[in-house]
Amino acid sequence: MTAKTLRYLTKEQLMVMPRNLVLVRHGQSEANIMQKASKAGDQSLYTEETTTVPDRSWRLTAQGVQQARTAGAWLAGQGIEFDRAITSTYTRTRETAGHIDPDRLWEENRVIRERSWGEIGSMSKQEFARRYAQNKAYRDSDPLYWAPPAGESIANVAENRVRNILSTLHRENAAENVLMVTHGEFMWATRLVLERWSDEEFLRRDEDKSETIHNCTVLHYTSVNPVTGETGTKLNRVRRAWPVLVDGEWTMYVGEWEEFTRPYLTGAQLLEVAGANRHFFQDAVGE
């Protein structure tokens, strides 16, 4: 698109995002098995060998493969012709993408890689709590802005990498359909940006177990009204779907569409939100 062409486009035309943006978390990985065991109190899988495996190298489990194939079959039935398919460079996302659609041409992009867990990436939860007690306390009190030692916070991922890829899609895939295979924390950061959550909304959802991004969860963003079929210029609806095992068969649970808009607050509302936080020093309390 030339500079001359841009002069004749309307503001709305310049703001067009992809028509459909679909993000898929990778299937269950061997690292997920370790983390689940650790959460249950079993640290035996954290051995000298497994704690030196780079995070990018973990393979899918057999269940992870089934989850990817289930998500792929569901996506194939949605009637969306994807113009672009992108995967993270990590092994578990490469495998997931391959099982979702083995015949598609995929491109790799490091921007949508897993959040960096820094020095604690190969540690059990118990080891992290023992070695980094103060950092753990910070995580518990402020999960949005907390960063592991030498790692990234969700806010970092959102404002740096998520906005990076959305800017790219805005330029290169306006009104097209894009599929991305990525990671749970990156998807969480994407929700923060695209759905325009406030800090408080993030914290509320972070504590809500029903908001969990399961292995092979699909986040489907669209600018198409599912009732009227009318297409807008902005992504303003989202639904979630993920594989579940029912009577020994894999199927997809599909949630309802949720609409979201950009929130605006009056000055009085800003003061009300700020007032939810207490003062700690008497001299700071105003009228």
QUINOR-V831350 format. One record per residue. N is the residue number from 1. SS is DSSP state (H for helix, E for strand, C for the rest). PSI is psi in radians with two decimals (NA if undefined). OMEGA is omega in radians with two decimals (none if undefined). Layout:
N:SS:PSI:OMEGA
N:SS:PSI:OMEGA
This chain:
1:C:2.17:-3.06
2:C:2.88:3.11
3:H:-0.61:3.12
4:H:-0.73:3.11
5:H:-0.72:-3.11
6:H:-0.56:-3.11
7:H:-0.44:-3.06
8:C:0.04:3.09
9:C:2.53:3.08
10:C:2.91:3.11
11:H:-0.73:-3.13
12:H:-0.68:3.12
13:H:-0.60:3.13
14:H:-0.30:-3.06
15:C:0.18:-3.05
16:C:2.29:3.03
17:C:3.08:3.03
18:C:2.63:3.10
19:C:-0.80:3.07
20:E:2.28:3.05
21:E:2.03:-3.07
22:E:2.13:3.08
23:E:2.40:3.12
24:E:2.25:3.02
25:E:2.61:3.10
26:C:2.79:3.07
27:C:3.05:-3.13
28:C:2.29:3.12
29:E:2.93:3.09
30:H:-0.58:3.08
31:H:-0.63:3.08
32:H:-0.63:3.10
33:H:-0.78:3.11
34:H:-0.80:-3.10
35:H:-0.68:3.12
36:H:-0.73:3.12
37:H:-0.73:3.13
38:H:-0.72:3.13
39:H:-0.53:3.12
40:C:0.01:3.08
41:C:0.03:-3.12
42:C:1.94:-3.13
43:C:0.15:-2.99
44:C:-0.41:-3.12
45:C:-0.22:3.10
46:C:1.53:-3.10
47:C:3.07:3.11
48:C:-0.59:-3.14
49:C:-0.85:-3.03
50:H:-0.49:-3.12
51:H:-0.04:3.07
52:H:0.09:3.10
53:C:2.18:3.07
54:C:2.47:-3.08
55:H:-0.56:-3.10
56:H:-0.20:-2.98
57:H:-0.11:-3.06
58:C:2.37:3.14
59:C:2.85:3.00
60:E:2.67:2.95
61:C:3.03:3.06
62:H:-0.65:3.11
63:H:-0.68:3.11
64:H:-0.66:3.09
65:H:-0.77:3.13
66:H:-0.69:3.11
67:H:-0.76:-3.14
68:H:-0.74:3.14
69:H:-0.64:3.12
70:H:-0.80:3.11
71:H:-0.70:3.13
72:H:-0.74:3.12
73:H:-0.69:3.13
74:H:-0.78:3.13
75:H:-0.68:-3.14
76:H:-0.44:-3.13
77:C:0.04:-3.08
78:C:-0.10:3.09
79:C:0.40:3.12
80:C:2.14:3.04
81:C:1.89:-3.07
82:C:2.27:3.11
83:C:-0.37:-3.09
84:E:2.40:3.11
85:E:2.18:-3.03
86:E:2.45:3.04
87:E:2.60:2.95
88:C:2.75:-3.11
89:C:-0.04:-3.10
90:C:2.64:-3.08
91:H:-0.77:-3.07
92:H:-0.51:3.07
93:H:-0.63:3.06
94:H:-0.81:3.13
95:H:-0.75:-3.14
96:H:-0.83:3.13
97:H:-0.75:-3.13
98:H:-0.64:3.12
99:H:-0.47:3.07
100:H:-0.79:3.13
101:C:1.63:-3.09
102:C:-0.28:-3.09
103:C:-0.15:-3.09
104:C:2.65:2.99
105:C:2.06:-3.12
106:C:2.57:2.96
107:E:2.60:-3.14
108:E:2.54:-3.13
109:C:2.11:-3.12
110:H:-0.33:-3.12
111:H:-0.56:-3.07
112:H:0.38:3.11
113:C:3.04:3.12
114:C:2.62:2.97
115:C:2.43:3.10
116:C:2.19:3.10
117:C:0.09:3.04
118:H:-2.31:-3.03
119:H:-0.28:-3.06
120:H:0.09:-3.05
121:C:-0.57:-3.09
122:C:0.24:-3.10
123:C:2.64:2.95
124:C:2.83:3.11
125:H:-0.65:-3.12
126:H:-0.72:3.13
127:H:-0.69:3.08
128:H:-0.81:-3.13
129:H:-0.61:-3.12
130:H:-0.74:-3.03
131:H:-0.44:-3.06
132:C:1.01:-3.06
133:H:-0.75:-3.11
134:H:-0.71:3.12
135:H:-0.67:3.10
136:H:-0.71:3.12
137:H:-0.65:3.09
138:H:-0.71:3.09
139:H:-0.77:-3.09
140:H:-0.55:-3.07
141:H:-0.42:-3.06
142:C:1.19:-3.02
143:C:-0.39:-3.14
144:C:-0.76:-3.06
145:C:-0.10:3.11
146:C:2.41:3.03
147:C:2.38:3.03
148:C:2.75:3.07
149:C:2.11:-3.13
150:C:0.33:-3.13
151:C:-2.89:-3.08
152:C:2.53:2.95
153:C:2.86:3.03
154:H:-0.69:3.11
155:H:-0.71:3.08
156:H:-0.87:-3.11
157:H:-0.74:-3.10
158:H:-0.91:-3.01
159:H:-0.35:3.13
160:H:-1.15:-2.97
161:H:-0.72:3.13
162:H:-0.83:3.13
163:H:-0.54:3.08
164:H:-0.91:-3.08
165:H:-0.62:3.11
166:H:-0.64:3.08
167:H:-0.70:3.10
168:H:-0.80:-3.13
169:H:-0.62:3.10
170:H:-0.72:-3.12
171:H:-0.71:-2.91
172:H:-0.29:-3.03
173:C:0.66:3.11
174:C:2.27:3.09
175:C:0.33:3.10
176:C:-3.10:-3.12
177:E:2.22:-3.04
178:E:2.36:3.11
179:E:2.29:3.12
180:E:2.30:3.02
181:E:2.08:-2.96
182:E:-2.53:-2.98
183:C:2.77:-3.06
184:H:-0.78:-3.11
185:H:-0.62:3.08
186:H:-0.67:3.11
187:H:-0.67:3.09
188:H:-0.75:3.11
189:H:-0.59:3.10
190:H:-0.71:3.09
191:H:-0.72:3.13
192:H:-0.74:-3.09
193:H:-0.97:-3.02
194:H:-0.67:-3.10
195:C:0.02:2.99
196:C:0.82:3.12
197:C:2.50:2.91
198:C:2.96:3.07
199:H:-0.72:-3.11
200:H:-0.66:3.11
201:H:-0.69:3.08
202:H:-0.83:-3.10
203:H:-0.68:3.12
204:H:-0.80:-3.12
205:H:-0.56:3.13
206:H:-0.51:-3.14
207:C:-0.13:-3.07
208:C:1.92:-3.08
209:H:-0.41:3.12
210:H:-0.22:3.13
211:H:0.06:-3.10
212:C:2.38:3.05
213:C:1.71:-3.09
214:C:2.92:3.03
215:C:2.32:-3.11
216:C:0.43:2.94
217:C:2.40:3.07
218:E:2.18:2.96
219:E:1.99:-3.12
220:E:1.89:3.06
221:E:2.48:-3.14
222:E:2.70:2.98
223:C:0.10:-3.11
224:E:2.22:3.06
225:C:2.04:-3.06
226:C:-0.26:3.14
227:C:-0.86:-3.05
228:C:-0.36:-3.07
229:C:-0.01:-3.14
230:C:2.40:-3.11
231:E:2.27:3.08
232:C:-2.95:-3.13
233:C:-0.20:-3.06
234:C:2.60:2.99
235:C:2.06:-3.07
236:C:0.21:3.07
237:E:2.61:3.12
238:E:2.56:2.95
239:E:2.73:-3.12
240:E:2.51:3.06
241:E:2.61:3.11
242:E:2.71:-3.11
243:E:2.43:3.05
244:E:2.61:3.13
245:E:2.03:-3.11
246:E:2.03:-3.14
247:C:0.73:3.08
248:C:0.03:-3.14
249:E:2.42:3.10
250:E:2.32:3.07
251:E:3.07:-3.13
252:E:2.26:2.91
253:E:2.28:-3.10
254:E:2.13:-3.14
255:C:3.08:3.14
256:C:2.77:3.03
257:C:2.41:3.04
258:E:2.29:3.12
259:E:2.50:3.12
260:C:2.66:3.13
261:C:2.92:3.09
262:C:2.16:-3.13
263:C:2.52:3.03
264:C:2.51:-3.13
265:C:2.45:2.99
266:C:2.91:3.08
267:H:-0.68:3.13
268:H:-0.68:3.11
269:H:-0.66:3.07
270:H:-0.73:3.12
271:H:-0.64:3.12
272:H:-0.76:3.11
273:H:-0.78:3.14
274:H:-0.59:-3.11
275:C:-0.21:3.10
276:C:-0.25:3.10
277:C:2.39:-3.06
278:C:2.72:2.92
279:C:2.61:3.10
280:C:-0.23:-3.12
281:C:2.30:-3.02
282:H:-0.66:-3.10
283:H:-0.31:-3.10
284:H:-0.20:-3.07
285:C:2.06:3.11
286:C:-3.08:3.13
287:C:NA:none
